[in-house]
Amino acid sequence: MTPLLIVAVLASSAAAAAAEAPSWLTVVGDPSDAFVDTLEVDATSAIAFESMRLVKLRVNRAKPRTGFDDQPYHSYYSTAVVDCAGLKAWHRSIALFSKPLWHGKMRMVEYAESDGRGLAFAEMEPNPKDRLIKAACAIALQSP
């Protein structure tokens, strides 16, 4: 199955899972502190299909940063695709907020598979990227 088709199946499965209330699990940081680098994963959103996983994240940065679109942001929600065979992950879509803790002016960015922006968590210590990929890949396969 092609990666594009896998992502499409994951996205449609995620739409069904989106009806559930999020259950945010903190990977790193403190979700109540606006000036701490924080990464949380919505445990109810995780979808597994073949070697791919789809997870919803929310990230708050300790200080404002510049997004892939060269515009400032302070926090964001993301739908991320994890390739367990290649041990890499990228943003499929991202909602960037101008203020901490997912407040302020919001803008949406969607990425095509070929343009997906890699999860990097630049200057976040400890960097949770490998831990996130490992946890996502531990999700059991399920039927879409």
N, C-alpha and C positions, 0 to 999 in steps of 0.2 A: 504494500500500500504506500502511496506517495506521501511525503511529509505534509503536503498541502491538504490532502484529503484527511489525513489524521488530525490536523489542526481543525479542519471544518467539523469533523465528528466530535472532537473535544469541545469545541465552542458550542455546538448544539446541546451537548450533554450538560455543559456548564449553565446554559440558560435554564434548564430544568432545576438544577441545583440552586440557582439564584433565588428561587422562591423561599428557601429556608433562611432563617435569620443567621447572620454571620456569627461565627464563634472564633474570635480572634485569639490566637496563641502567640505570645511574645517570644520571638527568637532571640532578640537582643534589644536592650534599652528599657525605657519606661514610658508606656503610652500615656501617662498622665503628666509628663514633664515636656513642655513645649520646646525646650532647648537641649534635648538629649537625642542622639541618633537612635532611632527605634525602627525595628522591622517586626511586623506581625504577619502571620499567615492565617487565612480564614480556613479552618479545618473542615467546614461544611462544604466548601467549594471544590475540593480536590477531586479531579477526574483522572483516571488512568486508562490508557489505550495503547496496546502494544508497548513500545519502548518510550512513549511520550506521556507526559503528565501536564495537566493544566491546573494552575493554582492562582488564587487571588491573594494579593499582598497589599499591605498598606505600610508606608514608610514615612517617617518624620525625620527631618534632618536638623541637627543642632543649630545650624545657621543656614541662611538662604544659599541656594546653589543655582547654577545655570543648567537648564535642561538641554536635551538633544536638539531642540528647536531654537537654541540660543536665547531663550527667555528665562527670567528668574522664576524660581519656585521654592517652597519651603517644605512641602509635604506632597504625597501622592498616593493614589490607589493604582494598582496595576493588575492586569491579567497576564500572567507569565506562562510561557511554554518551557518545559524542561525536557531535554533530550537525554534520556538515561543511557543510551548507547554511546553517545558522544560526550557525555558528562558536561553539557553546556545548557545555558538557559537564557531566554531573551523575553523582552516585553512584547506582547501582542497588541495590547492597548494600554493607555496610561491616562489618568486624570490628574493633572498637576494643579496644586493649590498655591496661592500666593502667600498664605499665612500658615503658621504651624498647626498641627493637629487637625488637618483636613478642613480648614476654614479659609475664607477669603475668596477672591476671584478664582474660578476654575476654568481650565481649558482642557480639551480632550485631544489626544493624538492616537491614531490607529496606525499600525504598521503592517505592511505586507510581509509575508513570510521571508522573502528575500531581503527585506529591509529591517527586520526585527532587531531592536537594539539590545545588546547583551546586558545581562544583569551584572553590574560591577560593584555597586555600593562603595564608590571611591571615597577614600579617607574615613571610612567607617571602621572603627576598631573596637572589638575584633571584627574582621570582615566576615559576614555571615554567608557569603555566596556558596562555598563548598558545603557547609552545613545544611543550607536550604536545598541544594541539589540532592544531597544524600537522603534527606528526609522525604523529599518528593518522590524519589525513586523507590523508596520503601513502601509506597502506597500499593496495595494489591490491585491487580487488574480487575476490571469490572466490565460488564456488558453495557454499551451505550444505550 
